[in-house]
């Protein structure tokens, strides 16, 4: 292989649940990262995907054009974050 093709590439997806005042206000942020650069993100407060690079903008347009995908992501605040609050609570709220 040539030297240009021997690099290490990393793609990562990270989901974060932010709890404010227990489960009264919950925010889900899902980030897509390639080689340490975030290229697209879903924020439940915004309600749709936002692209940060040319490729990310293309992905965001594609994913935002799917009502089923947006509905799923908006519901994930309840099905992922609120549902698992009791699991997260000992690590986030009850820390001393």
N, CA, C and O atoms as a GROMACS GRO file, in nm:
protein
  384
    1UNK      N    1   0.083  -0.119   0.000
    1UNK     CA    2   0.000   0.000   0.000
    1UNK      C    3   0.087   0.124   0.000
    1UNK      O    4   0.198   0.125   0.053
    2UNK      N    5   0.034   0.229  -0.060
    2UNK     CA    6   0.111   0.354  -0.059
    2UNK      C    7   0.095   0.422   0.077
    2UNK      O    8   0.002   0.392   0.151
    3UNK      N    9   0.185   0.513   0.108
    3UNK     CA   10   0.186   0.579   0.238
    3UNK      C   11   0.058   0.656   0.265
    3UNK      O   12   0.016   0.667   0.380
    4UNK      N   13  -0.005   0.709   0.162
    4UNK     CA   14  -0.128   0.788   0.181
    4UNK      C   15  -0.244   0.702   0.230
    4UNK      O   16  -0.339   0.754   0.288
    5UNK      N   17  -0.239   0.572   0.207
    5UNK     CA   18  -0.350   0.484   0.244
    5UNK      C   19  -0.325   0.407   0.373
    5UNK      O   20  -0.407   0.324   0.411
    6UNK      N   21  -0.215   0.432   0.440
    6UNK     CA   22  -0.185   0.356   0.561
    6UNK      C   23  -0.225   0.428   0.690
    6UNK      O   24  -0.194   0.379   0.798
    7UNK      N   25  -0.291   0.540   0.681
    7UNK     CA   26  -0.332   0.615   0.800
    7UNK      C   27  -0.444   0.545   0.875
    7UNK      O   28  -0.509   0.454   0.824
    8UNK      N   29  -0.463   0.589   0.995
    8UNK     CA   30  -0.570   0.535   1.079
    8UNK      C   31  -0.685   0.636   1.076
    8UNK      O   32  -0.665   0.754   1.102
    9UNK      N   33  -0.803   0.587   1.045
    9UNK     CA   34  -0.921   0.673   1.038
    9UNK      C   35  -1.019   0.626   1.144
    9UNK      O   36  -1.033   0.506   1.169
   10UNK      N   37  -1.086   0.720   1.204
   10UNK     CA   38  -1.180   0.686   1.310
   10UNK      C   39  -1.312   0.756   1.285
   10UNK      O   40  -1.317   0.877   1.262
   11UNK      N   41  -1.421   0.679   1.289
   11UNK     CA   42  -1.554   0.736   1.284
   11UNK      C   43  -1.623   0.702   1.415
   11UNK      O   44  -1.613   0.590   1.464
   12UNK      N   45  -1.694   0.800   1.470
   12UNK     CA   46  -1.754   0.781   1.600
   12UNK      C   47  -1.890   0.850   1.605
   12UNK      O   48  -1.910   0.956   1.546
   13UNK      N   49  -1.981   0.787   1.674
   13UNK     CA   50  -2.112   0.846   1.701
   13UNK      C   51  -2.127   0.850   1.852
   13UNK      O   52  -2.104   0.750   1.920
   14UNK      N   53  -2.165   0.967   1.903
   14UNK     CA   54  -2.175   0.982   2.048
   14UNK      C   55  -2.311   1.045   2.080
   14UNK      O   56  -2.348   1.147   2.022
   15UNK      N   57  -2.383   0.984   2.173
   15UNK     CA   58  -2.512   1.038   2.218
   15UNK      C   59  -2.499   1.082   2.362
   15UNK      O   60  -2.441   1.011   2.445
   16UNK      N   61  -2.552   1.199   2.392
   16UNK     CA   62  -2.546   1.254   2.527
   16UNK      C   63  -2.686   1.292   2.571
   16UNK      O   64  -2.762   1.351   2.494
   17UNK      N   65  -2.720   1.259   2.693
   17UNK     CA   66  -2.846   1.303   2.753
   17UNK      C   67  -2.813   1.408   2.859
   17UNK      O   68  -2.732   1.383   2.948
   18UNK      N   69  -2.875   1.522   2.848
   18UNK     CA   70  -2.857   1.630   2.944
   18UNK      C   71  -2.985   1.645   3.024
   18UNK      O   72  -3.092   1.671   2.968
   19UNK      N   73  -2.975   1.627   3.156
   19UNK     CA   74  -3.091   1.636   3.244
   19UNK      C   75  -3.085   1.766   3.324
   19UNK      O   76  -2.983   1.796   3.387
   20UNK      N   77  -3.192   1.842   3.320
   20UNK     CA   78  -3.202   1.966   3.397
   20UNK      C   79  -3.321   1.953   3.490
   20UNK      O   80  -3.434   1.935   3.445
   21UNK      N   81  -3.294   1.962   3.620
   21UNK     CA   82  -3.399   1.949   3.721
   21UNK      C   83  -3.468   1.812   3.710
   21UNK      O   84  -3.589   1.804   3.691
   22UNK      N   85  -3.388   1.708   3.722
   22UNK     CA   86  -3.443   1.572   3.709
   22UNK      C   87  -3.481   1.545   3.565
   22UNK      O   88  -3.402   1.566   3.474
   23UNK      N   89  -3.602   1.499   3.545
   23UNK     CA   90  -3.648   1.473   3.408
   23UNK      C   91  -3.743   1.581   3.359
   23UNK      O   92  -3.814   1.562   3.261
   24UNK      N   93  -3.745   1.695   3.429
   24UNK     CA   94  -3.833   1.804   3.387
   24UNK      C   95  -3.793   1.859   3.250
   24UNK      O   96  -3.878   1.881   3.164
   25UNK      N   97  -3.663   1.880   3.229
   25UNK     CA   98  -3.612   1.925   3.099
   25UNK      C   99  -3.501   1.831   3.059
   25UNK      O  100  -3.400   1.820   3.129
   26UNK      N  101  -3.518   1.763   2.948
   26UNK     CA  102  -3.420   1.666   2.900
   26UNK      C  103  -3.382   1.703   2.757
   26UNK      O  104  -3.467   1.738   2.675
   27UNK      N  105  -3.253   1.695   2.730
   27UNK     CA  106  -3.202   1.729   2.597
   27UNK      C  107  -3.116   1.613   2.548
   27UNK      O  108  -3.030   1.563   2.622
   28UNK      N  109  -3.137   1.571   2.425
   28UNK     CA  110  -3.056   1.467   2.361
   28UNK      C  111  -2.971   1.532   2.254
   28UNK      O  112  -3.021   1.604   2.168
   29UNK      N  113  -2.841   1.505   2.258
   29UNK     CA  114  -2.748   1.553   2.157
   29UNK      C  115  -2.676   1.432   2.101
   29UNK      O  116  -2.615   1.355   2.175
   30UNK      N  117  -2.683   1.414   1.971
   30UNK     CA  118  -2.614   1.303   1.904
   30UNK      C  119  -2.514   1.362   1.806
   30UNK      O  120  -2.551   1.439   1.717
   31UNK      N  121  -2.388   1.326   1.822
   31UNK     CA  122  -2.280   1.383   1.740
   31UNK      C  123  -2.218   1.274   1.652
   31UNK      O  124  -2.200   1.160   1.696
   32UNK      N  125  -2.187   1.310   1.530
   32UNK     CA  126  -2.116   1.222   1.437
   32UNK      C  127  -1.980   1.286   1.410
   32UNK      O  128  -1.972   1.401   1.369
   33UNK      N  129  -1.874   1.209   1.434
   33UNK     CA  130  -1.738   1.262   1.429
   33UNK      C  131  -1.654   1.172   1.338
   33UNK      O  132  -1.661   1.049   1.346
   34UNK      N  133  -1.574   1.235   1.253
   34UNK     CA  134  -1.481   1.161   1.168
   34UNK      C  135  -1.344   1.227   1.183
   34UNK      O  136  -1.329   1.346   1.159
   35UNK      N  137  -1.245   1.148   1.223
   35UNK     CA  138  -1.109   1.197   1.244
   35UNK      C  139  -1.107   1.322   1.332
   35UNK      O  140  -1.046   1.423   1.297
   36UNK      N  141  -1.173   1.314   1.444
   36UNK     CA  142  -1.177   1.419   1.546
   36UNK      C  143  -1.245   1.547   1.500
   36UNK      O  144  -1.228   1.652   1.562
   37UNK      N  145  -1.322   1.542   1.393
   37UNK     CA  146  -1.397   1.659   1.346
   37UNK      C  147  -1.545   1.624   1.342
   37UNK      O  148  -1.586   1.530   1.274
   38UNK      N  149  -1.625   1.700   1.414
   38UNK     CA  150  -1.769   1.679   1.413
   38UNK      C  151  -1.824   1.727   1.278
   38UNK      O  152  -1.800   1.841   1.238
   39UNK      N  153  -1.896   1.638   1.210
   39UNK     CA  154  -1.948   1.678   1.080
   39UNK      C  155  -2.099   1.695   1.077
   39UNK      O  156  -2.150   1.765   0.990
   40UNK      N  157  -2.171   1.632   1.168
   40UNK     CA  158  -2.315   1.651   1.175
   40UNK      C  159  -2.361   1.625   1.318
   40UNK      O  160  -2.297   1.549   1.392
   41UNK      N  161  -2.472   1.689   1.357
   41UNK     CA  162  -2.520   1.676   1.494
   41UNK      C  163  -2.672   1.685   1.494
   41UNK      O  164  -2.732   1.760   1.417
   42UNK      N  165  -2.735   1.607   1.583
   42UNK     CA  166  -2.878   1.621   1.610
   42UNK      C  167  -2.892   1.674   1.751
   42UNK      O  168  -2.832   1.620   1.845
   43UNK      N  169  -2.971   1.778   1.767
   43UNK     CA  170  -3.000   1.835   1.898
   43UNK      C  171  -3.151   1.836   1.914
   43UNK      O  172  -3.222   1.894   1.831
   44UNK      N  173  -3.201   1.771   2.018
   44UNK     CA  174  -3.346   1.760   2.035
   44UNK      C  175  -3.410   1.897   2.060
   44UNK      O  176  -3.529   1.915   2.030
   45UNK      N  177  -3.335   1.993   2.112
   45UNK     CA  178  -3.390   2.128   2.129
   45UNK      C  179  -3.411   2.196   1.994
   45UNK      O  180  -3.505   2.274   1.978
   46UNK      N  181  -3.325   2.167   1.898
   46UNK     CA  182  -3.339   2.222   1.762
   46UNK      C  183  -3.442   2.140   1.684
   46UNK      O  184  -3.524   2.195   1.611
   47UNK      N  185  -3.438   2.007   1.700
   47UNK     CA  186  -3.537   1.919   1.638
   47UNK      C  187  -3.499   1.865   1.502
   47UNK      O  188  -3.580   1.798   1.438
   48UNK      N  189  -3.377   1.894   1.456
   48UNK     CA  190  -3.333   1.841   1.327
   48UNK      C  191  -3.180   1.834   1.326
   48UNK      O  192  -3.114   1.882   1.418
   49UNK      N  193  -3.125   1.774   1.220
   49UNK     CA  194  -2.981   1.759   1.206
   49UNK      C  195  -2.920   1.888   1.152
   49UNK      O  196  -2.982   1.959   1.072
   50UNK      N  197  -2.798   1.918   1.197
   50UNK     CA  198  -2.725   2.035   1.150
   50UNK      C  199  -2.588   1.987   1.104
   50UNK      O  200  -2.519   1.915   1.176
   51UNK      N  201  -2.549   2.027   0.983
   51UNK     CA  202  -2.419   1.989   0.929
   51UNK      C  203  -2.314   2.095   0.954
   51UNK      O  204  -2.345   2.215   0.955
   52UNK      N  205  -2.190   2.052   0.974
   52UNK     CA  206  -2.081   2.144   1.002
   52UNK      C  207  -1.972   2.141   0.896
   52UNK      O  208  -1.885   2.228   0.895
   53UNK      N  209  -1.975   2.044   0.808
   53UNK     CA  210  -1.881   2.035   0.697
   53UNK      C  211  -1.964   2.016   0.570
   53UNK      O  212  -2.084   1.990   0.580
   54UNK      N  213  -1.903   2.027   0.452
   54UNK     CA  214  -1.981   2.003   0.330
   54UNK      C  215  -2.047   1.864   0.330
   54UNK      O  216  -2.164   1.851   0.292
   55UNK      N  217  -1.973   1.761   0.370
   55UNK     CA  218  -2.032   1.627   0.378
   55UNK      C  219  -2.141   1.622   0.483
   55UNK      O  220  -2.246   1.561   0.461
   56UNK      N  221  -2.118   1.687   0.598
   56UNK     CA  222  -2.217   1.689   0.704
   56UNK      C  223  -2.345   1.761   0.664
   56UNK      O  224  -2.455   1.719   0.701
   57UNK      N  225  -2.332   1.868   0.587
   57UNK     CA  226  -2.451   1.939   0.538
   57UNK      C  227  -2.532   1.850   0.443
   57UNK      O  228  -2.655   1.852   0.446
   58UNK      N  229  -2.462   1.773   0.361
   58UNK     CA  230  -2.530   1.680   0.270
   58UNK      C  231  -2.603   1.572   0.351
   58UNK      O  232  -2.719   1.540   0.322
   59UNK      N  233  -2.536   1.515   0.452
   59UNK     CA  234  -2.599   1.414   0.537
   59UNK      C  235  -2.719   1.473   0.610
   59UNK      O  236  -2.824   1.409   0.619
   60UNK      N  237  -2.704   1.594   0.663
   60UNK     CA  238  -2.813   1.658   0.738
   60UNK      C  239  -2.935   1.678   0.647
   60UNK      O  240  -3.048   1.652   0.689
   61UNK      N  241  -2.914   1.724   0.524
   61UNK     CA  242  -3.026   1.741   0.429
   61UNK      C  243  -3.095   1.608   0.404
   61UNK      O  244  -3.218   1.599   0.402
   62UNK      N  245  -3.014   1.503   0.385
   62UNK     CA  246  -3.070   1.370   0.357
   62UNK      C  247  -3.150   1.320   0.477
   62UNK      O  248  -3.264   1.275   0.460
   63UNK      N  249  -3.094   1.327   0.597
   63UNK     CA  250  -3.162   1.278   0.716
   63UNK      C  251  -3.282   1.363   0.753
   63UNK      O  252  -3.382   1.311   0.801
   64UNK      N  253  -3.274   1.494   0.731
   64UNK     CA  254  -3.387   1.583   0.760
   64UNK      C  255  -3.502   1.564   0.662
   64UNK      O  256  -3.615   1.603   0.691
   65UNK      N  257  -3.475   1.504   0.548
   65UNK     CA  258  -3.581   1.480   0.450
   65UNK      C  259  -3.663   1.356   0.483
   65UNK      O  260  -3.760   1.325   0.414
   66UNK      N  261  -3.625   1.284   0.588
   66UNK     CA  262  -3.696   1.162   0.628
   66UNK      C  263  -3.780   1.190   0.753
   66UNK      O  264  -3.726   1.196   0.863
   67UNK      N  265  -3.912   1.209   0.736
   67UNK     CA  266  -3.996   1.235   0.853
   67UNK      C  267  -3.990   1.123   0.958
   67UNK      O  268  -3.997   1.150   1.078
   68UNK      N  269  -3.975   0.998   0.913
   68UNK     CA  270  -3.969   0.886   1.007
   68UNK      C  271  -3.843   0.894   1.093
   68UNK      O  272  -3.848   0.868   1.214
   69UNK      N  273  -3.731   0.929   1.033
   69UNK     CA  274  -3.606   0.939   1.108
   69UNK      C  275  -3.614   1.053   1.210
   69UNK      O  276  -3.571   1.037   1.324
   70UNK      N  277  -3.668   1.168   1.170
   70UNK     CA  278  -3.681   1.280   1.262
   70UNK      C  279  -3.777   1.247   1.376
   70UNK      O  280  -3.753   1.283   1.491
   71UNK      N  281  -3.885   1.179   1.344
   71UNK     CA  282  -3.981   1.140   1.447
   71UNK      C  283  -3.914   1.046   1.548
   71UNK      O  284  -3.934   1.060   1.668
   72UNK      N  285  -3.835   0.951   1.498
   72UNK     CA  286  -3.763   0.857   1.584
   72UNK      C  287  -3.666   0.931   1.676
   72UNK      O  288  -3.661   0.903   1.796
   73UNK      N  289  -3.590   1.025   1.620
   73UNK     CA  290  -3.491   1.097   1.700
   73UNK      C  291  -3.558   1.187   1.803
   73UNK      O  292  -3.509   1.199   1.915
   74UNK      N  293  -3.667   1.250   1.767
   74UNK     CA  294  -3.738   1.335   1.863
   74UNK      C  295  -3.797   1.251   1.977
   74UNK      O  296  -3.802   1.296   2.091
   75UNK      N  297  -3.841   1.130   1.945
   75UNK     CA  298  -3.896   1.040   2.047
   75UNK      C  299  -3.786   0.979   2.134
   75UNK      O  300  -3.814   0.932   2.244
   76UNK      N  301  -3.663   0.978   2.085
   76UNK     CA  302  -3.552   0.919   2.160
   76UNK      C  303  -3.526   0.991   2.291
   76UNK      O  304  -3.467   0.934   2.383
   77UNK      N  305  -3.569   1.116   2.302
   77UNK     CA  306  -3.556   1.188   2.429
   77UNK      C  307  -3.630   1.110   2.538
   77UNK      O  308  -3.581   1.099   2.650
   78UNK      N  309  -3.747   1.057   2.504
   78UNK     CA  310  -3.824   0.978   2.602
   78UNK      C  311  -3.776   0.834   2.608
   78UNK      O  312  -3.758   0.780   2.718
   79UNK      N  313  -3.755   0.771   2.492
   79UNK     CA  314  -3.724   0.628   2.491
   79UNK      C  315  -3.580   0.597   2.533
   79UNK      O  316  -3.553   0.488   2.583
   80UNK      N  317  -3.489   0.692   2.514
   80UNK     CA  318  -3.350   0.669   2.552
   80UNK      C  319  -3.316   0.741   2.683
   80UNK      O  320  -3.271   0.678   2.779
   81UNK      N  321  -3.338   0.871   2.687
   81UNK     CA  322  -3.293   0.950   2.803
   81UNK      C  323  -3.384   0.933   2.925
   81UNK      O  324  -3.339   0.887   3.030
   82UNK      N  325  -3.510   0.969   2.911
   82UNK     CA  326  -3.600   0.962   3.028
   82UNK      C  327  -3.615   0.819   3.078
   82UNK      O  328  -3.620   0.795   3.198
   83UNK      N  329  -3.622   0.724   2.986
   83UNK     CA  330  -3.638   0.584   3.023
   83UNK      C  331  -3.520   0.536   3.108
   83UNK      O  332  -3.539   0.458   3.201
   84UNK      N  333  -3.400   0.582   3.075
   84UNK     CA  334  -3.279   0.536   3.145
   84UNK      C  335  -3.234   0.631   3.255
   84UNK      O  336  -3.122   0.616   3.306
   85UNK      N  337  -3.315   0.727   3.292
   85UNK     CA  338  -3.275   0.824   3.394
   85UNK      C  339  -3.234   0.757   3.525
   85UNK      O  340  -3.135   0.796   3.586
   86UNK      N  341  -3.308   0.657   3.568
   86UNK     CA  342  -3.275   0.588   3.694
   86UNK      C  343  -3.140   0.517   3.685
   86UNK      O  344  -3.073   0.498   3.787
   87UNK      N  345  -3.100   0.478   3.566
   87UNK     CA  346  -2.968   0.416   3.548
   87UNK      C  347  -2.859   0.522   3.557
   87UNK      O  348  -2.756   0.499   3.620
   88UNK      N  349  -2.882   0.639   3.494
   88UNK     CA  350  -2.783   0.746   3.492
   88UNK      C  351  -2.772   0.819   3.626
   88UNK      O  352  -2.665   0.869   3.661
   89UNK      N  353  -2.881   0.826   3.701
   89UNK     CA  354  -2.889   0.911   3.820
   89UNK      C  355  -2.778   0.886   3.922
   89UNK      O  356  -2.720   0.983   3.971
   90UNK      N  357  -2.745   0.762   3.958
   90UNK     CA  358  -2.638   0.742   4.057
   90UNK      C  359  -2.503   0.802   4.013
   90UNK      O  360  -2.423   0.840   4.098
   91UNK      N  361  -2.479   0.809   3.884
   91UNK     CA  362  -2.352   0.859   3.833
   91UNK      C  363  -2.353   1.009   3.809
   91UNK      O  364  -2.248   1.072   3.803
   92UNK      N  365  -2.471   1.067   3.796
   92UNK     CA  366  -2.480   1.209   3.763
   92UNK      C  367  -2.532   1.294   3.877
   92UNK      O  368  -2.480   1.404   3.900
   93UNK      N  369  -2.633   1.248   3.948
   93UNK     CA  370  -2.698   1.330   4.050
   93UNK      C  371  -2.641   1.302   4.188
   93UNK      O  372  -2.613   1.395   4.264
   94UNK      N  373  -2.622   1.176   4.220
   94UNK     CA  374  -2.587   1.137   4.357
   94UNK      C  375  -2.435   1.130   4.380
   94UNK      O  376  -2.390   1.068   4.476
   95UNK      N  377  -2.358   1.192   4.294
   95UNK     CA  378  -2.211   1.191   4.312
   95UNK      C  379  -2.172   1.286   4.424
   95UNK      O  380  -2.231   1.393   4.439
   96UNK      N  381  -2.075   1.247   4.499
   96UNK     CA  382  -2.026   1.335   4.609
   96UNK      C  383  -1.880   1.356   4.596
   96UNK      O  384  -1.820   1.426   4.677
   0.00000   0.00000   0.00000
